[in-house]
Amino acid sequence: MARVRNLAGTLAAVRQSRGAINLAGAALILASGLLHLLLTREHFEEATYLGWLFLAEFAGAAVAAFAIYGGRKWGWMLGALVALGAFASYLVDGTLGLPGVEGHHVLDEPVGIICKAAEILFLGLYAFKLAGFARWAPMGGLLAALVVAGLGATLAVPSLAADPASADDEASAGKGEGQQKKMPGWAHRWKATSPAIHLGDRYDLVVSNNSEEDQQAQIRTVIMDHANKTNIPVIDEKLELAPGEERELTAINEYGTANHFNTIIGSDTQDLGLTVSVTDPAETEIARYNERAFLIQEGKGKGKAQDEGKSHDH
């Protein structure tokens, strides 16, 4: 009789342990998915495929979380695939760079740290579970949840307390290594990159006003070196163009081998003509493209009626 009671107690403890493990695992992978969902919109703006990838990661994490909570083993495997995939893409973006992405997600970003911590802890909890340490796994899950919550509180509070204006200034200034500015205050935002460039390559951009009214535009071009996470500003010009007027802007790559010249343009209308050519030191043309190669996005600017000091001074 005593043996039966002991066996019943052991089975009850194992069931409770498994319930706690499943709850902790579901919470961790769901936290990762929700953070990806939170960042989906801005990643759609960077590159469409990134937005869909973030949505897929959220969907996979949500399905895995519900399956894990329901006690299904395949939920853990799905969660592990989602966590590994998200972590791998994060590392690739922070080192080699992803196609069509202007900057990189680095490991000092608060949301990135929280998200990656949740994924690593989920994978660690899964390994703990597979190893058969059922009695200690609930404590591990509790510690994992506390670590994620602690990271969130530690990193989010200073970010919320910081002055948004000063944060934007610091990000856009870049200290030679920052992100390309996002062109706030303009009705239209143009974006395009050149092929790979080398020391001495010349960048020529001809901007023409194809409208029947005066038009303003802001042009910013940087040399982007993804491997070293370095952006070198080479053009930062505000143009005021009469109808039919064109202006030529030129930059020389004095930095060295890099991924490309990256150009962002803010304009009042879409009535711009753009011609880009890249030549090497021997004046051999490497690339040539026009305005059709630029991705155009609608902004929140009010055009020329907007106060100039607020709209175009960055």
Sequence and secondary structure as in RCSB ss.txt:
>XXXX:A:sequence
MARVRNLAGTLAAVRQSRGAINLAGAALILASGLLHLLLTREHFEEATYLGWLFLAEFAGAAVAAFAIYGGRKWG
WMLGALVALGAFASYLVDGTLGLPGVEGHHVLDEPVGIICKAAEILFLGLYAFKLAGFARWAPMGGLLAALVVAG
LGATLAVPSLAADPASADDEASAGKGEGQQKKMPGWAHRWKATSPAIHLGDRYDLVVSNNSEEDQQAQIRTVIMD
HANKTNIPVIDEKLELAPGEERELTAINEYGTANHFNTIIGSDTQDLGLTVSVTDPAETEIARYNERAFLIQEGK
GKGKAQDEGKSHDH
>XXXX:A:secstr
 HHHHHHHHHHHHHHHHHHHHHHHHHHHHHHHHHHHHHTHHHHHHH HHHHHHHHHHHHHHHHHHHHHHTT HHH
HHHHHHHHHHHHHHHHHHHHT  TT SS   TT HHHHHHHHHHHHHHHHHHHHHTT TTTHHHHHHHHHHHHHH
HHHHHHHHHHHS HHHHHHHHHHGGGSS     TT SEEEEEE S B TT EEEEEEEE SSS EEEEEEEEEEE
TTTTEEEEEEEEEEEE TT EEEEEEE  S SBSEEEEEEEESSS EEEEEEEE TT  EEEEEEGGGSEEEE S
  GGGS HHHHT  
